[in-house]
């Protein structure tokens, strides 16, 4: 069965690759209201692909107020067989500065065995991997399959909860494959079993009614920007560990993540030290981290000898698995209020929270996935964490508590640069991911 499926998959891959490139060419940036027509076009193109592979039921769903168009395609389960939900998303991040890209963001380009372009890894490769598996079965998968392709993941899936509630019966499945993770490294497949959550807030510091002369008043009057800098510095201790009281740390992961490899993947400059304590994997998967995401103050080009009356920063804190997101947000807000220096006024607003996730990756579906990975990649899989936050995973876990949730990669790896310039997917790993998903569906049919 494995050899036959491998041969069939190789026959369909050129067409799948062409379809992936066509999807990359659609600038479906969900964060940009001006791109709404392109997001719609991306949904229509995705729906057409699953119609072409025999889905008897394909819909574009956009009835949730404020939501982006999603695609739902369904293949009924043969008698006695389970149903598998295959998830991906068709929206993408903005491109950032075009000059930082080696090739045009929305024109796919192959270099050194990788396919470059915005959405190549995150997450149009996920759509293509689902398409490849279904084409390998000629549109007649051995299990029930529901394909759900979301259109708003890159803006935090704000209406996903309402979407799942409305369409729960159509989304219900025994196994859920969320193809929006990453492999541990090229050639090493992974199941993501822990993800950090995130809390964010905007902090405004005000010291003066208006700006005043720095020579006449400096030395006695504090300025808001200096006060804000001192406040932000309290987020970490001298070692670089997060110093916000009350945040939890999860159980340290067992997987070794070599420091030199991590430094290279993170593009760290020579001489810059890692912050925090513990192993690399513990720091980025099991402990909280704090970052200053943005800062509003006078631009250098507009500077004058004036004490700054008001300054604003956005703070993001990744929280460890096992943490309560709302409690963590309260801890962050309490910290910035209590650590403001010199009696400056502090306003905290726009607090947001996303839960962390921990998956118990045991049971027949996970065994089937690891077997499929081993055969497809020729390498054992590993269980990894992701330091980032994928809010929709918690939504699915809450809605379908009895389903096995597999967070997989469609070929993305640490060098895929998702969200950044020169995003890419390794083509060999993409092929392996397509085969692994095909083999997984075959194995799930025998459970």
N, C-alpha and C positions, 0 to 999 in steps of 0.2 A: 504493500500500500504506500509506504513512504517513497520508494523509488518512482512509482507511477505518478504520485502527486508531484514529486520534484520535477519530473519530465514535463508534466502538464503545466506546471507553474512557469517553467522556463519559456514555454511557448507563448504564454499570455503576458509575460513581463514587458516585452517591447511596447505593447499597446498601453499597458498600465503606466509605463514611464512617460509615454506621450501624453496621457491624460493628466498625470501629475504636473507636467510642464505647462499644460494648458491652464490648470488651476492656479499655478504660481503666477501666471501672467495677469490674473485678475486681482487688482489692488483692493482687496476686501478688508479695509482697515475699519474695524467697528468703532474705534474711538473717534473717528472723524465724521461728523454729521454730513460733510460734503461728499463723503464716499458711500452714502446710503445706497445709491443705485448700483454701485459695484458690489456691495455686500449682497444685495438682492440678486445680481447677476451670478455671483459665486454660488448662492443657494440653488439657483436654477440649473447651473452647470452640474452641480453635485447631484441634484435629483435626476437629471438626464442620464448620468453615468449609471445609477442604480436601476433606472428603467431599462437601460440597454443590457443589463445583465439579468433580466428576467424577474425583477421584484414585482410580485403581483399587486403590491400596494405601495405607492410612493406619494408622499405629500410634502408640501412646503407649508410649515405652520408658523404663523405670525400673529396669532390672535391674542397673545398676552400683551396687555397694554405696556408700552415702553420697550418691548422685547425686539430682538433682531430675528430675521427669518431663519428657522431651523428646518432640517430635512429629516423625515422619518420614512424609512423603507422597511417593509416586513415580508419575511418568508415564513409561512406557517410550519410548525414543527410536525415531522412525521409522527405517527402514533407511537407513544411511549418514549419519545426522545425529548431531551431538555431544550429549553430556549436560551439562546445566548444573545446578550445585548452588546453590540460593537459600537463604541463611542469614538468620535473624533470631533474636531471643530474646524470650520472653514474660514473663520475670521482670523486676521493677522494683526501684528503690531505695526505701528508707524515705522517708517524706514529710518528716521533720524537724518543725519547729515549725509546727503547723497555722495559727497566727495570722499567719504570714508569707506565707500563700497568699491571693491575692485572691478566689479561689473554691475550693470544696472539692476536694482533690487527686484524689479518685476519682469526681468528677462532671464529665464533659467540659463545657466552656463555650467558646463562640466569642466572641472580642473582637478587633476591628480586623484581621480576616482571619487570625487565628491560632486554633488549637484548643488549649485549655489542659487540663492534667490529667497526673497522673503516668503516665509511659509513653507519652504522646502522641508524643514524638519518639524516646525511647530505651526500647524499640525496637519498640513495637507498631505504629508507622507502617511499620516494615520488614515485619511480617507482612502488613499491609494492602496494601502495594505489591506484594508477591508475589501476593496474592489477586487484586488488580486485573488484573495481567498475565494470569493464568490465566483469569479471567473474560472478558477481551477476546478470548481464543482459544476461548471456550466450553468450557473444560476439555480442549481438544485442542491443546496447544502444538506448534509446528513443530519443536521439538527435544525430546530427553529432558529431563525436569525432575525433580530431587529437591529437595524442600523440607525443610530441617532447621531446626526452631525449638527452640532450646536453652532450658533452664529454670534455669540457674545462672550466667549470664554476670555478673550483678551481684555475685556473691561470688567472682569470679575463675576461673570454669570449672574447679573443682578436679578433676572426674572426666572432663573432656573427652578427655584423652589416652587413658584407658581406654575411653571410649565409641567414639572413632574406631578404636581397635585392634580392638574387638569387631565393629563394623559397617562396617569399611573397604570391603568389597565393595559395600555398599548406598550408601555415601557417595561412592564414586569418581566423578569427573567430569572433563570436559575443561576446563571453565570454572567458577570458583567466584565467586559474587557475594555479598559479605558486606555486607549493607545495615545497617551500624551505624556509619557515618561521619557526616561533616557537610559541607555545602557551604561554600564560602569566604565567601559572603555570600548574602543573598536574591537569587535570580535568576541566580547564578553557580554552575553545577554543578562538582563536583570529584571527582577520584579521589585518594584518600589513598594515598600511595606510601611514606611513612616514618612510623614511630611510635616514640617513645621507649619504652624499657623502664623497669623500676622495681625498686629494691631497698629493703628496709625492715628496721629492727631496733628493738628496745626497749632503751634504755640506762638502767640504774639506777646512781645515784651515792650512795654512803654515806660519811658523814664521822664519825658518832658512834654509839656503842652505843644511845643514847637522847637525847632532847631535853634541853638544858640552858638555864639562864637567860641571855638575851642580854646582860644588863647585867653579870653576874658574869664571863662568859667571852668575850663578844664583843670583837673586836679582836685576839685571839690564836688563837681556835678558829674554823676555817672551818665554815660550814654547807653542807649538801648542795645546797640550792636555788641559792645563789649560785655554788657550784662548777659546777653543771649549766648555769647561764646562761652562765658564761664558756666552758664547753666547747661549747655550742651556737653561740656567737658565732664559733667558729673554723671553722664550716662554710663561711663566705664570707670573701672578702677585702674591702677597703674599697670596691671598686667594686660589690660584690654578686655577683661571679662565684664559682662553687663552688671552694673551696680544698682539696678532697680530692685528694691526690697520685695521679696515675696514671690518672685518668678521661680518656676520649677525647672529642674533638669531631669531629662529622661534617662533610662538605663543606657549606658554606653554601648554603642554597636560593636560587634566583634570583628567586622571586616576591616582589614588593614588598608589605609589610604596613604600611600607614600608621600611624604612632605614634598620632595622634589618634583614629583609628578603633579601634585596639587598646585605648587607654585607656578609651574609652567602653564597649566590649564587656566589658571587665574590671571596670567599675564602680569605677574608681579615683577617689579623692577629689582635689579640686584641691590642687595643691602637693605631692602625693606623687610622688616620682621613680621612674622605672623602675630596676630593678637590673640589673647585668651590663653587658656590652659587646657590640658588634656590632649588626646589624640586629635588628628585632623577630622576624622569622621565624627568624633564626639562634639567637636566645636561647631560643625556645620549641620549636623543632623539632630543632636540630642540636647543642645544647650541654646538658650536664647541669644540673639544678637541684636544690636541696636545700630541704626544708621540715620544720619541726617540726610534726608532725601532732597531737600530743596531749601533755599535761603533767599529771602527778599530783604534787600537793603539798598542803599545807594550804590549805583554802579561806579567802578573805578573811574570811568570816563567822565562821570558827573560829580566827582568828589570835590568838596570844598572844605575849608577849615571850620567845620560845623559839627557840633555834637549831635549824634543821630537821635531823634526823638522816639522812633519806633522801628522795630525789626521783627521779622517773622520767619519761622522755620517749620518745615514739615518733618516729623520724626516717624520712622518706621521701626517696629520691633518684631522680629521673628520669634515665635514662642514655641517651646518644646512640646512634643507629643505628651499628652496627659494634662496639659495646661487648660484651664478654663479661660476662653478668650475674653469674655466680658470682665472677669476678675483681673486679667492681665491689663486690659485697657484702663481699668480703674487704678491699678498700680502705677501705670505710666503717667496718667494725668496727675495722680497724687505726687509722684516724684517731681515733676516739673514745677508744680506749685510750691512744694516745700523747699526746693533747692534754688529758687530765684534769689540772686544776691541783692543786697543793698536796698531792699524794700521796693524794688521796681514792680510795677503792675503786670500781672500775667493773665492772659486770656487763653483758655484751651478750648478748641472747637473742632468740629468735623471728625469726631472720633469714630473709627471704623474697626471692626473686628472680624477675623476669619479663623475658624477653628483648625487646630492641628488634627492629624489623622494617624492612627496606628492600626494596621491590618494584621490579623492573625492568619498568616499565610500557610495554613495547614489544611489538608483534606484532599479528596480525590481530584477536584478541579485544579488545585495548585500542583499536585503530582503530575497531572496530565500536561500542564503548562511546562513544567521543568523537563519532562521527557521530550516534548516538542522542541523546546529550546536546544536541548542537547543534540537532537538529531539534525536540526536545521543549521545550527552554528558550528557543530563539531566541537563544542566547548560547554562545560558546565555553567549553569546560570548562578548568579549570586543574588542575595536579597540586599537591597540598598535603601538608603534614605535619600530624601531630597530636601535641601535646606530651604527651598522656596515653598510657596503655598499654592495649592490648586483647590479653590473653594468647592468646586463641584463634586469632588470625591466624597466629602462629608455629606453633601446633599443626597447622593446616591446611597451611601451607607445608612442614612436615617430612613430613607424611603423604602429600601429593600433590605432589611436586616438579615434575612435568611439567604441572600445571594452571596456567592463567592465573588469577591471583587479583585480583579487582576489588573494592576497598573503596569502596562508594558510600554515598550518603545517600538516605534516603526522604523528604527534605524538611527535615531538621534543619539549623540554621544557627547562627552564633555567639550568637544571641539566644534559642536554644531553652532554655537554662538546664537542660540535662540534669543530674540529680542534685540540683538546687536547687529552691527554691520557685517556683511559677508556670512549671513546665516547659510548653513549647508547641511546636507545629509550624506553620510557615507553610503555609496551605492551598493557596495557588497553587503553591508549590514542591512540595508533596505531590502535587498533580495532575501537575505536570511530571515528577516522579520516577516516578510510575506509568506515564506515557506512555513515558518513556525506557527503563524496564525492558521494556515491551512491545515497543518498537522494537528493543531489543537482542536479544531472543529471535528476532525475525524475521530480523535481520541474521546472527546466528550460524548460522541454518539454511542460509545460502547459502555459508558458508565451506568 
